[in-house]
Amino acid sequence: MSTPGKRNVPSDIGLVAFDVDGVFTDGRFYLSDDGCESKAFNTQDGFGIRALLLAGVEVAVISGRSSKAVELRMAELGVTHVIQGCKDKVAAFDELIGELGVAIEQTVYVGDDVPDLPLLRHAGFAIAVANAVASVQAQSDMTTKAAGGFGAVREVCETLLANRNNGD
């Protein structure tokens, strides 16, 4: 990951939240003639999410869109904090950290596009995926080498866990 030099990765992470489209996926979705939507998720990203959960880190997805595919994939991974169709990501995030008792400084948000900017600025640590728009990369503390849908989530998970282990 590259670092613009803003904040350091927190070693005491309590919550990592992700956007979905463009982060867990490459940003594309397929819509059939009968209205069925499908998305492609990276299997290796799933391993990273499970590693975070096993390490006791809360994981959430906060998406402006709603998708049954997201609901199914997150259930499969054991992610219980799934917020879809969200119009105000910052408010949803604040409600979640309040419920979990996590300090804002212990939070990470991963995004890729303009709707993520308010939450990237708000979270304790901001990460952009490699395919993020320029304004998101400029506002983030780190940018992954991998693109969304192609290992970015796994890269985030491994980086955060490595830093957490080095901070102990």
Residue, then its C-alpha position, 0 to 999 in steps of 0.5 A: m500500500s502507498t501512504p500519502g502520509k496522513r495518519n498511521v494505521p491504528s494498531d488497536i482496530g475495533l471496526v473495519a467497514f467496507d463499501v461494496d461496489g468497486v471494493f469487494t467487486d470491480g464495480r460492475f454488476y450484471l443485470s439480466d433481462d428479467g431484472c436479476e443482478s449478479k456480482a463477482f466477489n474474490t474468494q481470496d478477499g473472503f479469507g481476509i475477512r474471516a481472518l479479521l473476524l477470527a482476530g476479534v475485529e468487527v467487520a461491516v459493509i455499508s453500501g448505497r445500493s441494495s443487493k441480495a448477492v451482497e446479503l448472501r456473500m456477507a452471510e457466508l463470510g459471517v459478516t453480521h453488520v450489513i447496511q445496504g441502501c444507505k443514504d447517509k453512511v456517516a450516520a450509519f457508521d456512527e450508529l454502529i460504532g455506538e452500538l459496538g462501543v468502538a472509538i472513532e480512532q479505532t475505525v477503518y473505512v475502505g472506499d472507492d468513489v465520491p459517495d465514500l468521501p464523507l465517511l473516509r474523512h470521518a473514520g479513524f483511518a481511510i483506505a482507498v482501493a487502487n481503482a478508486v477515483a482520484s479524489v478518494q485516493a487524495q483523501s485517504d491515508m493509504t491506497t491499496k496496490a490491488a484493485g477492488g474485486f481483485g484482492a484489495v480487500r484481502e490486502v487491506c485485511e492482511t495489512l491491518l492484521a500485520n500492523r495489529n500484531n506488530g503493535d502488540 
